[in-house]
Amino acid sequence: MKKANIDVLSPLEEDVLKILWKIKTARSRDIYKILKKTRKVALCSVAVILDRLHEKNIVEREIEKCRGG
């Protein structure tokens, strides 16, 4: 298991974590809707940030199957 490296976070990673700390669980689209009120951000950027935070063992994720999957 990898050791979490919380010392080196980008400003967007910090903003995403602040949202997750408040609401505990969320989809990338939910985080995007909150973030776009205060900063210019794309949905795919939020998804990439969540991926990076997962690789750093900072957040957990659950992949949902939807239409077409």
Order of alpha helices (4+ residues) and beta strands (2+ residues): alpha-alpha-alpha
